[in-house]
Amino acid sequence: MIKDIRHIEKPEDLPGQQEVAPRHEPQAAVVAAAAGAAWPPLILTLLIWPPDNWLPGLEMDWRLMLLGVGVFAVPAGIWTLRKERERTGRPRTRLGIVWRFMLYGGLLLGALQALLALLQSMIGWLNAGDVGQAAGYTETALLIYGVGLLPLAVMVGVSYALWAGLCVAFLAYRPKPRVRDRLGLLDDEGTAG
């Protein structure tokens, strides 16, 4: 329920600041991971413009590679969030979940793009006839894949991770019920112990 701006009196009244708890149903995490990996722009472009090459390799469509990264990264993100929550009790809000996904998604795709730039330059070394050709191919690969495409990769990673974070925050977590601590026996999580 969206509140009127005149009724915002404390930070908890802002959108996304309500405390959440993980859902205990195991299918909730599976559904959240599947929905988070199915980023709509990626799925729509795959349907409208099918890739020419579906096989893994250097000529594989980048959208398929990105989908493969998402299939592994979203469940890994859910697992990491659960471990962090067990260890520190955070993130407690949906906004915290989405923020972590966006940060780590951008960092992951930036690191993968840098790795791709290095791999492309090494492939150039193997195909070069002499040292000059190897240096030229390395310069070109690092400028195109490292410098030119790195901001785009980070932007795509943050966008993909925003979708995945929203899916996880709303499908794998539920609003935490308010429990009054009448006897002073509950900890910060609202459980006895």
C-alpha positions in Angstrom: 0.0 0.0 0.0 1.5 3.3 -1.1 1.3 6.1 1.5 0.7 9.7 0.9 3.9 11.8 1.1 2.4 13.8 4.0 2.1 10.6 6.1 5.8 9.7 5.9 7.1 10.3 9.4 9.9 7.8 9.9 12.3 5.9 7.5 10.1 2.7 7.7 7.3 4.6 5.9 9.3 5.0 2.7 8.8 2.5 -0.1 10.9 -0.7 0.2 11.7 -0.1 3.8 9.3 -2.6 5.3 11.1 -5.5 7.0 11.0 -8.8 5.2 11.6 -12.5 6.0 12.5 -15.3 3.7 9.6 -17.5 2.6 10.0 -21.0 4.0 8.5 -22.8 1.0 11.4 -24.2 -1.1 9.6 -23.5 -4.4 9.6 -19.8 -3.6 13.4 -19.6 -4.2 13.2 -21.7 -7.3 10.4 -19.5 -8.8 12.3 -16.4 -7.9 15.5 -17.7 -9.5 13.7 -18.7 -12.7 11.9 -15.4 -12.9 15.1 -13.4 -12.1 17.1 -15.2 -14.8 14.3 -14.6 -17.4 15.1 -10.9 -17.9 12.3 -9.6 -20.3 14.5 -7.6 -22.7 16.7 -10.6 -23.2 13.8 -13.1 -23.7 12.0 -10.7 -26.1 15.0 -10.1 -28.3 15.8 -13.8 -28.4 12.2 -14.4 -29.6 12.2 -11.6 -32.1 15.7 -12.1 -33.5 16.7 -15.7 -33.0 20.5 -16.3 -32.7 22.4 -17.6 -35.7 24.6 -19.9 -33.6 23.2 -21.7 -30.5 26.4 -23.8 -29.9 28.9 -22.7 -27.2 32.1 -21.1 -28.6 33.5 -17.8 -29.8 30.7 -17.2 -32.3 27.9 -17.8 -29.7 25.3 -15.1 -29.4 26.1 -12.8 -26.5 22.4 -12.9 -25.3 22.7 -16.7 -24.8 26.0 -16.1 -22.8 24.2 -13.5 -20.7 21.3 -15.8 -20.1 23.7 -18.6 -19.0 25.4 -16.1 -16.6 21.9 -15.2 -15.2 20.9 -18.9 -14.8 23.9 -19.4 -12.5 24.2 -15.9 -10.9 20.6 -15.5 -9.6 20.5 -18.7 -7.6 24.1 -17.9 -6.3 22.8 -14.5 -5.3 19.8 -16.0 -3.4 22.2 -18.4 -1.6 24.6 -15.6 -0.8 21.7 -13.4 0.6 20.5 -16.3 2.8 24.1 -16.9 4.2 24.5 -13.1 4.8 21.2 -13.0 6.6 22.1 -15.9 8.8 25.4 -14.3 9.6 24.6 -10.6 10.1 20.8 -10.4 10.0 20.9 -8.2 6.9 19.4 -7.4 4.4 16.2 -6.8 6.3 14.3 -4.8 3.6 13.4 -5.4 0.0 15.4 -2.3 -0.9 18.5 -3.9 0.7 18.0 -7.0 -1.4 17.6 -5.1 -4.7 20.6 -2.9 -3.9 22.8 -5.9 -3.3 21.7 -7.6 -6.5 22.4 -4.4 -8.5 25.8 -3.8 -7.0 27.1 -7.4 -7.4 25.4 -7.8 -10.8 27.2 -4.7 -12.2 30.5 -5.9 -10.7 30.0 -9.4 -12.0 29.4 -8.3 -15.6 32.2 -5.8 -15.4 34.6 -8.5 -14.3 33.4 -10.9 -17.0 33.8 -8.2 -19.7 37.4 -7.5 -18.5 38.1 -11.3 -18.6 36.7 -11.4 -22.1 39.0 -8.6 -23.2 42.0 -10.4 -21.8 40.9 -13.7 -23.5 40.4 -11.9 -26.8 43.9 -10.4 -26.6 45.4 -13.8 -25.8 43.6 -15.4 -28.8 45.2 -12.6 -30.9 48.7 -13.6 -29.6 48.1 -17.2 -30.8 47.0 -16.1 -34.2 49.6 -13.4 -34.8 52.4 -13.9 -37.2 54.9 -11.7 -35.3 55.3 -9.5 -32.3 53.9 -6.4 -34.0 50.7 -8.1 -35.1 50.3 -9.5 -31.5 50.7 -6.0 -30.0 48.3 -4.5 -32.5 45.7 -7.2 -31.9 46.1 -6.8 -28.1 45.7 -3.0 -28.4 42.6 -3.4 -30.5 41.0 -6.1 -28.3 41.6 -4.1 -25.1 40.3 -0.9 -26.6 37.1 -2.4 -28.0 36.3 -5.1 -25.4 37.9 -3.5 -22.4 37.5 0.3 -22.8 34.6 0.6 -25.2 32.3 -2.2 -24.1 33.0 -2.2 -20.4 30.6 0.6 -19.5 27.9 -1.0 -21.6 28.5 -4.4 -19.9 28.2 -2.8 -16.4 25.0 -1.0 -17.5 23.5 -4.2 -18.8 24.6 -6.0 -15.6 23.0 -3.5 -13.3 19.8 -3.6 -15.4 19.6 -7.4 -15.4 20.4 -7.4 -11.7 17.7 -4.9 -10.9 15.1 -7.2 -12.5 16.6 -10.2 -10.7 16.7 -8.3 -7.4 13.0 -7.3 -7.7 12.0 -10.8 -8.5 13.9 -12.2 -5.5 12.7 -9.4 -3.2 9.0 -10.0 -4.0 8.9 -13.8 -4.7 11.4 -15.2 -2.2 10.7 -12.9 0.7 7.4 -11.9 2.4 6.6 -9.0 4.7 7.8 -9.7 8.2 4.8 -9.9 10.6 4.8 -7.4 13.4 5.2 -9.1 16.8 5.1 -7.2 20.0 7.7 -8.2 22.5 5.6 -8.1 25.6 8.1 -10.1 27.8 11.4 -8.8 26.3 12.3 -12.3 25.1 12.6 -11.8 21.3 15.8 -10.9 19.5 16.1 -8.5 16.6 14.7 -11.1 14.1 11.5 -11.5 16.2 12.3 -15.0 17.2 12.7 -16.5 20.7 16.3 -17.1 21.6 
